[in-house]
Amino acid sequence: MGRTQPKYQRLNELLLDRIAQSEWRPGDRLPSERQIAEEYGVAYMTVRNAVSRLVQTGQLRRIRGRGTFVVEPDEPDRRPSLGLLLTPNWHSLDPFYFPPIVTGFVEKANELGYQAHLADRTEPLLEFLRFRELHVSAVACVLLGREDLVDADALLDRGVLVVAINHYGGARRIPAVSPDNRGGAYQAARHLVALGHRRFAFLEGPEGNLDAHERLRGVQIALREAQIPLSALTLWPGGFLEDSGYERGLAMLARGSLPSAVISVSDLAAIGLLKAFAENGIRCPDDVSVFGFGDFRLSAYLTPALTTVRLPLRDLGVRAAEALVAQCHGVRLDPVRLDCPLVFRDSVAAPSVG
């Protein structure tokens, strides 16, 4: 809240003021970016960033070789608006997790007659103000960690209708649309137990991650019900992505005692693990069975194809948009939990004898 406003954002506001006061009218060409930099006494890149933001939002247009021009304002879209608040750097953080959620949310919002606006938590206050400028009064928040719960609560305190995407463990009455992470992991562990596995490893997710915690709990509950001591489950801390899985695969090999089955917190970590095993002559599933989580599209094209738990990612976005619209109409909502079914492929088998 107390951060100093970046210079390019202040310049952005000054340029918009000049357009609003008709100093520059639709069709007018702006001075060059170097001229603007000299006028305001700022760096060229500050001007470049400010002008680029206005181009991205459709208020200016760059024409190669001619300059930058003020755009004729479009007729405003008068449909009501829904917001989707995502984690910082979501575009690059996980290329398989976030895009289906976004697609489902935007398509369902449009189908129901609403505009959909996306923001992330890089600058929480600025993004909130942007939502207010766009008249967004209902926001779905993707929850990955405890800090996200704080943001969801803060939006509620500001009078915004909120729906959580993922398990909401806070103290407020915020309806949630979540995948049954615990149930999916429970079923995966139960399947491995039924095949005869008794020595397990679990590739954990980032510390404090809500999804990872729920998946681990599901595995632990399944083993406890099967009267398998939790000492038979080795936990390997790490992250969701391939490099983390690869490093943990090498660490398992260095320890010299492999489990008969590995349950991974994500498909991507499982892919890294499989690479480490293959490079060192460990056959899957002959030597070690590997279970993923996510059912990302590349998982079916591995060798062996990855047995996994399917995350209903697009449906999460769809159901979150539906829940926001229901709240806008005064409907009181109960939590929605979506099934995470098992997807059987080639990376899991009964343990080898001897």
N, C-alpha and C positions, 0 to 999 in steps of 0.2 A: 504494500500500500504506500510505503514511504519512499519508493524509488523515484529518482529524478527522471522527468520525462525526457526521452531521447531527443536530440536536436532535430532529427529528420521529422519526427512527429509534430514538433512545434512548428517547423517550417511548413509541413503539410497543412496545418491549420491556417497559417498566414496566407498561403496560396489560395486555399478554399475561400477565405474571407474576401480576397480580391475578386474572385469569380462571383461570389454572392453579391458583392457591391457593384457588379457590372463593369468593373474596370477592364476585365477581359470577358467578352461575350462569346456565345457559341459561334464557332468558326474562326475566332481570333487565334493567331499564332502567339505563343508565349515567347518571351526572350529566351535566348539560349541558356542552357544550364550553367555555363560558365559566367554569363552575365548575371544570372540570379545569384550565383555564389558570391560574386563581387558586390552586388547590391546589399546582400544581407551579412556579408563578412563571415561566411561559413565555407567549409571545405566542399570541393566539387562533389565528392561522394555523398555528402549529406543531401545536396540538391538531387543527386541521381536517385537516392533512395526515396526521397519525398515524392518526386515526380513519378517514379515507378509505382508507388502505392496508388497514386491517383489514376494512373493508366490501368492498373489491375482492377480498380473499382469502377472503371468505365467513365470517369469524369474528364479524363484527357485521352488523347489518341496520338501516338507517335506515327509519323509517316516518314519512311526512310528517304533521306535526302531533302526533306522539306521542313521538318521540325515537329514540334509538339503543339497540338491544337485543343481548344476547349470543345467538348462534345455537347451537342444538343441533348438536353435531358430527356430520358424516356418517360413515357406515361407511367406513373408509379404502379407497381403491382399491389393491388389492394387486398390480396388474399391475406388471411391471418397467418402468423408465423410460428414455427416451432424451431427450437434450437437443439443442437447436439454438441455437447462439450466433451472434447477429447483430451487425451494426455499430451504433454509437450512432445514435439517431434514425432507424432504418430505416423506421418508419411513414411519415415525411414525406420522406425523402431521395430516394426514387424509387418512385412509386406503381405502376410496372409491373414492376420487376425483382424485388423481394423477395416480394410476396404469392404468386406462383405457386410459388416455392421452398418457402415455409412450408406452403402447401396440400398440395403433394405429399408433403412430409415427414410432416406430421401424419396425413394419410389413410393412408399406407403404414404408419407406426408403429402406428396403431390396428388396421389390418388384420392386422398380424403379432402382435397381442396385447400391445402396449406402450403406455404412456402417453407423450405428447410434451409436453415443457416448453420454453418459449421464454425466452431471456434476451438482453440486449445488453451491450455493453462499456462502458456509461456509467460503471458502478462495477465494474471487473473483479473485485475481491476479494469484494464483496458478492454479485455474481451467482454467483461460484463457490460461495460458502457456501450460497446458496439452492439450487444444484444438489445440494450435499451433503445438505442437509436433506431434499430430495425423493428421495434415494437414486438420483441419476442417476450412473451409472458409465460412460456412453458418450455422447460429445458430437460433433455435427457442427459444424464451424466454417466460416462463410462468410468466405472470404479475399478482401479487396479490395486491401490494401496490405501493406507490410513489417511494420507494427506488428501486423497480424493474425497473421502467422507467429509472432511472439514469444508471443502469447497461446496459440496452438495448442501450441507447444512447452512452455509453462508448464503447461498442462493435462496433457500427457503426463508431465511431471515429477511431477505430483501423483498419478500412478497411474490417470488417467482414460484410457479408450480413446478415440481421436480419429480422425475422418475429416474430411478437408478438402474443402470445396466450392469448387472452383476450383483452378487450378494451384498446387501446393505446391512452392516452390523452396527450402525449408529443408534442413538437414543431417540431420534425424531421419527415421526410418522411419514416416512418416504416410501412409497410403493416401489417394488423392485421387479425387474424382469431379468432372470438369471438362468444360466445353464446349470444343470444338475451335475456340477463338477464332482461332488462327493459320490453321488450315485454312479456316475460313469467309472470312476476309479475303483469303486467298490466292486462293480461287476467285472472289471478287468482282472482284479486280484482274485476274485472268486473263480473265474475261468482258469487262471493259472493253477490255483490250488486243486481244482477238479482234474486237471491234467496230471497232477502228481508233483508239482514243484513245491519245494520246502525251503529253498535258500533264495532270498530275494535282495535286489537292490532297487532303490528309488532315486532317480535323478531329480533333485529338488529345483524349485524356481527361486527367483530373487527373494531375499529376506523381506518379509512384510507383505508379499504379494498375496492378495486374497484368493485368486484362483489356485495358486500353488498350494496354499494351506488346505483348502478344501479337498484337493486331490490327494494329498498325503493322508488326511483324515479318513478318506474313503478306503484307502489301502490298509491302514491300521485297523479299522473296524472289521474289514473282511478277514484279516489274519487272526484277530482276536476271536471272532466267531468260529473260525476253523480250529481254534485251540493251538495255533502256531505262535510260539513266543515272539515278541517283537524283537528279541535279540537276533532272530533269523532275518531281520530286515535291516540292511545297511543303508544309511542315508548319505547321499553325495551332494553337498551344497553346490550351487551354481546358478546358471541362468537358463533362459528359454532357447537360446540360439545355437547354431551348429557348432561354433567354435568351443562353446562351453561343454557340449556333449562330447566332442572329440577329446578335449583335455581330460575329462573324467574317464573316458574309455581308456586312455593311456595310463591314468592313475590306477585304475582297477587292474590292468595288466601288470603294472609295476608291483602292486601288492602281492600278486602271485596266487590269489585264491578268488576265482570268479564265482558269482552266483549262478544258479541255473536259469534265473529269469530276472530281467530288468524291466521295471515300469518307469517310463520317462514322463516328466511333467509336460512335455510337448513333443510334437513330431520332429521339430527342427533339432532339438537336443538329441533325439533318438537317431536322426540321420548322421550327426557327428559321431555318435557312439559307434554306429555300424561301420563307419569309415575306419575308425581306430581299430576295431576288431578285425575287419577284413585285411588291413595292412599288416596285421600281426598273425594271420593264419587262423583266427577264431571264426568258426563257421556258425552262421545263424540260419535256422534255429537248432542245428545239430548240437552245438556246444552250449549256446546260450540263447534263450528266447528273449525277444525284445518287443515290448508293447509301447506304442506311442499315444499321444493325446492331441486331438485336433482334427484329424482327417483332412489335412491340407492337400491340395490337388496333386502335388508332386509325390505324395506318399505311395500312391498306387503304381508309380513308375520306377521305384527302386528295385534293386536285386539284393535280397528278397523284398518283395512288396511288403509294406509295413502294416501289420495288424495294429489297430488303433481304436480310439474312442472319438466319435464324431461330435464336434462342437456345432450347435445350430446357429452359426454366426449371423447369417442373413436374417433368420427368424428373430434373433434378438433385436435387430434394428427395426424390423416390421412391428413386432409386438410393443416395443418402446414407443413408436410413433402412435400406435393405436391407444396405448395407455395415456399418453399426453392429451390426445384429443378427448378421450373419455373424461379426464380430469377437467379439461376446459368446459365440458358440459355438466360439471358438478357430480360426476359419478365417483363414488367411493370405491377404491380399488383394493383387492387382495393381492398378495405377492403372486407372481407367475414364475413357475419353474419349468424349464424346457428339458425334455429327455436328452441324454447323451448316449446314444446307442453304440454298441460294439460293432466294429467293422473288421471282419475276419479276412486275413490275407495269408502271407507265407512266412512271417517272421516269428511265429509262435508255434510250438509243438510240445508234445510230452517230453520230459527230460530223458536224456539218453541213460542207459543202464551202465553202471560200472565206472 
